[in-house]
Amino acid sequence: MKMTASTTEPNQSHVPVETPHWLDHPGNVQRLYRGFIVVLAGTVLAELVVHLHPHFEVESLFAFNAWFGFLGCAAMIALAKALALLLKVRDSYYDEGAAGRVEDRGNT
């Protein structure tokens, strides 16, 4: 059977066309950042209007919750970095002794 040029080309009608995601556009990402900043600033400024009921004296400081959350996240990141240094293994850790284990299995 002789193949023509039309039979060797893949059928393009079944290939799905990928449309770009709305987050692929830098303008949309910039709008999200600005929106998040406005919401976060609004929650901090709401402390001026809303009467707070702090359990401890330090909680009565302006924007305490924002600073507490930021410092808590920063502390978790620092702890994770320190833990990664402690638990890190060499790049060749899994390569060492691999040949010996394969030979040992053959002898049993």
Buried (B, 14 or more C-beta within 10 A) or exposed (E): EEEEEEEEEEEEEEEEEEEEEEEEEEEEEEEEEEEEEEEEEEEBEEBEEEEEEEEEEEEEEEEBEBEEEEEEEEEEEEEEEEEEEEEEEEEEEEEEEEEEEEEEEEEE
